[in-house]
Amino acid sequence: MSVVEKFRSMEYGPAPEDPKESLAWLDSRQRRFGHFIGGEWRAPVEGKYFETADPSTGEKLADMAQGSGADVDAAVKAARAALAGWRKLSCHQRAKFLYALARQVQKHSRRLAVLETLDNGKPIRESRDIDIPLVARHFYHHAGWAQLLDQEFPGYLACGVVGQIIPWNFPLLMLAWKIAPALATGNTVVLKPAEYTPLTALAFAELCNEVGLPAGVVNIVTGDGATGEALVKHADVDKIAFTGSTEVGRAIRRATAQSHKKLSLELGGKSPFIVFEDADLDSAVEGLVDGIWFNQGQVCCAGSRLLVQESVAERLTKKLQTRMGTLRVGAPLDKAIDIGAIIARVQLERIDGLVKQGIAEGATCWQPEIVLPSRGLFYKPTLLSNVHPTSIVAQQEIFGPVLASMTFRTPREAVELANNTVYGLAASVWSESVNVALQAAAQIKAGVVWVNSTNLFDAACGFGGYRESGFGREGGREGLLEYLEPAWFRNAPVIVAASTTENGAPEVANPSSGIDRTVKLYIGGKQARPDSGYSIPVYGNAGALLGEAPLGNRKDVRNAVEAARKAEGWGKTTAHNRAQVLFYIAENLSQRGEEIRKRLAVAVGERQAADEVRLSIERLFSYAAWADKFDGAVHNPPFRNISIAMNEPIGTVGVICPASTPLLGFFSMVLPLISVGNTVVAIPSERYPLIAGDLYQVFETSDLPGGVVNLVTGRSSELLKVLAEHDDLDALWCYGDDAMCAAAKALSAGNLKQVWTNEGRAIDLFSADQGEGRTYLQHAYQVKNIWVPYGE
């Protein structure tokens, strides 16, 4: 037998990791854990416990406290009590605590890795070589941000008490992703780990005590979904950060809508893995192994949809099947194992059920002839080919070691297939042509795109999704902003709702019967009559009837959204060209400023009208200036990669404009959006909607492409509902009272569109500090991180 033949026939022998240290740690705690609240261990108020078990054997590991509403309340109170003292510490003092936590993670890295594998079922190689080093990296990185916080984020405040809920697939790493930025920015935390995998969170709680972290800064409450629900609904929590399923994320959006809680969601995915015909197929196969069989495919950004160019599909499939035959499924503590155990029987049954449904819908199933362990929860690596793009296995997140394969012919078709999903978390693109790879990466709607690589993560590089994969980012500068708020925003007074008559018009005395002017809707660059055929009266300060405005309805909004979608080429124009259009609008507004001021004065008064015109021109200049300066960054993670952080427009955005500042309020809300490339459907001030006539006359003479800005006048509360429930809108901005803002958030849960509101607060739009700038721009775009390898 030749050396090559011997090498190919060699069997891997077992290489087990010794778990005795981790088991001894469990034994020393009598394998029963309470909650970690206020720096001490507490038994559950209701005295209930549940078991956590090793999914590879079914053996019980420990009893865990079942958190109740009373336990959550105690943890929130402890966090609130600790908040003032934690905030008062200097940046350097907080940085030292985060640094100490990083050092402790490294010191106990082996025990933590084994504990993670026992509780989760993932291969020890992944826990040891990926998860735990990244945990330490996050605390090191955020120790640096804590040190620089006052310099880099002047005028910002910590959110306060943060509730965090993490999943079971990366228990300790998800904890680090959430706790590190929260502490670095001066927040205190109540964290609920997943019911299946609480052990490493409790081990981390011990590390907090070892480094002398002040009591109450970090609190850990264990339990099931009811515990998480109690945390989400607690009235004294200022922010919720959640990682998990899209269904639960949608429920959290609705549950927090009536509150002022800040919210970030990192949800499901159905990530495409695109292989072009010029790709290095052997490298692509290894990428697929990492992309879909890493952590048994129980990864939100798993490359579960293989899109391969038709000309190389057969070759790639053969190579992939050969490689799948070498994968080893078995005891997770064996260092020679590739695929470990599925987390729970319910998940194993879900995976198997979806595979069977995919086969029933026409997919061809292939699995290697490998033997699974006789006990425990395991599933063979699975390839489903001939999958139709609408099949359940191409559309739903399976969350298991299952790859659905489809073919394409052209790069354009590849992008269309990649974007044929409600999700937008990640993607992987394989091509030896940097032009092909980056062209595809720029067009894919996902928060992370890996070029000739997959599943790369770093604390310096933001991670998060588009569309129903959630909103907000974890890691990087943008991840810190999720835990901060501008001080002026936090301290703004609450809006007092104005008294109105039944038809929505302000209460006035002795209105005049004369009509001065009537305007139309503005959709797709053209004036349009309302579908309803009705109009609403508009009154001035003195009660005079100034004119009539169209009463827009659902069909008008639908037409406006369609026009805005057709105009999305605006986001692909150069930032310089967008700036020139904004400067031109300012020029034309200036030329017509006096006549607009006179008409506006009858609604808001002479002084305010003059200020609104003057500041609107200034605001146009500001966002023209920002257009080609609010750009991205290039990160240098500790790999042979760069990560290009691109600021991309969100898409089509609905806007409910402020009622009390008809001209300035419109420009303050719309300009940051269009300056970075979004298109807009705006509902102008209900108090003085006649401003729409002046606006579209200015736009028509300023080279603004039709459909970039669309105006639908009417009753804001009614049109808000239409915008919020519209599934083809990507985001919604709402300026209104508390009830309107709550409605905007609750009604937008259907497609989880991004929502930004004034939280019912009166923002001083006449102030440059509050009325324009980075705070608005940071809500007008989303970050896409494109990872590009370099070197040989």
Helices and strands as residue ranges (DSSP letters): H 3-9, H 20-28, E 32-33, E 35-37, E 40-42, E 49-53, E 60-65, H 69-88, H 91-107, H 109-120, H 124-126, I 127-131, H 132-152, E 156-158, E 161-165, H 171-184, E 188-192, H 199-210, E 218-220, H 225-233, E 239-243, H 246-255, E 262-266, E 272-275, H 281-292, G 294-297, E 305-309, G 310-312, H 313-324, H 345-360, E 364-366, E 382-385, H 392-395, E 402-408, H 411-418, E 426-430, H 434-443, E 448-451, G 467-469, E 470-471, H 476-481, E 484-486, H 487-490, E 517-518, E 521-523, E 526-528, E 535-539, E 545-550, H 554-566, G 568-572, H 575-591, H 593-604, H 606-627, E 633-635, E 641-649, E 652-656, H 662-675, E 679-683, H 691-700, E 709-711, H 716-725, E 731-734, H 738-747, G 748-750, E 754-757, H 768-771, H 774-777, E 781-789
